[in-house]
């Protein structure tokens, strides 16, 4: 994925459980690292932009880690990077261990 002056990155999480859950999203970029949480209601999905990098930094090319608050339920996730000028984008489906 990529997030800098020319590209933006979003994360989408699908919660297929009958209870709400919270995921911790880790952002590990060439220029900065950060993390944030996303809470998704039961049988729902949410797409959010990744959190801004620390002041004066940019992520550039990056990897995301997505960790749920529990195990034993079904969920899925993806990330999407979009070119800010052309609108071209690409998506990567999360692989669960």
C-alpha positions in Angstrom: 0.0 0.0 0.0 1.0 3.6 -0.2 0.1 6.8 1.6 1.9 10.1 0.9 1.3 13.4 -0.9 0.2 11.6 -4.1 -1.8 8.6 -2.6 -4.2 8.0 0.2 -4.9 4.7 1.9 -8.0 3.2 3.5 -8.7 0.1 5.6 -11.9 -1.9 5.4 -13.0 -4.5 8.0 -15.9 -6.8 7.8 -17.2 -8.2 11.1 -19.3 -11.3 10.6 -19.8 -12.0 14.3 -23.0 -11.3 16.3 -21.0 -9.0 18.6 -19.1 -5.8 18.0 -15.3 -6.1 17.9 -12.3 -3.7 17.8 -9.2 -4.2 15.6 -5.8 -2.6 16.1 -4.3 -1.5 12.8 -0.6 -1.1 12.7 0.9 1.1 10.0 4.6 0.4 9.1 5.8 2.7 6.4 9.2 3.5 5.1 9.0 7.0 6.6 6.9 6.5 9.7 5.0 4.1 11.9 1.7 4.5 13.8 -1.3 2.5 15.0 -5.0 3.1 15.6 -8.2 1.1 16.4 -11.3 0.5 14.4 -14.5 -0.8 16.1 -17.0 -2.5 13.8 -20.6 -3.3 14.9 -22.0 -6.9 14.7 -22.7 -8.1 11.1 -21.3 -4.9 9.7 -18.3 -3.4 7.8 -16.4 -0.2 8.1 -13.9 1.5 5.8 -11.7 4.3 7.3 -8.7 6.3 6.2 -5.5 5.3 7.9 -4.4 7.7 10.7 -2.2 10.6 9.7 1.5 10.0 10.2 3.4 11.9 12.9 4.0 15.6 12.2 6.6 16.3 9.5 6.6 12.7 8.3 5.1 10.6 5.6 4.4 6.9 5.3 5.3 6.3 1.7 5.1 2.6 0.8 3.7 0.7 3.8 2.5 -2.5 5.3 -0.5 -2.9 7.5 -1.1 -5.3 10.3 -4.7 -5.9 11.5 -5.3 -7.6 14.8 -8.8 -8.4 16.3 -9.6 -8.1 20.0 -10.7 -11.8 20.1 -10.5 -15.0 18.2 -13.0 -17.7 17.2 -15.2 -15.6 14.9 -15.3 -14.8 11.2 -14.0 -11.5 9.8 -12.2 -10.2 6.8 -10.2 -7.0 5.9 -8.7 -5.2 3.1 -6.6 -2.0 2.3 -7.0 0.3 -0.7 -4.6 2.9 -2.0 -5.9 5.5 -4.4 -4.0 8.0 -6.6 -5.1 11.5 -5.6 -4.9 12.8 -9.2 -6.2 10.1 -11.5 -8.4 8.2 -9.0 -6.7 4.9 -10.0 -6.5 2.5 -7.1 -5.6 -1.0 -6.0 -6.8 -3.3 -3.2 -5.1 -5.9 -1.1 -7.0 -8.5 0.8 -5.8 -9.2 4.3 -4.3 -12.7 5.0 -5.2 -14.1 8.4 -2.7 -16.3 10.2 
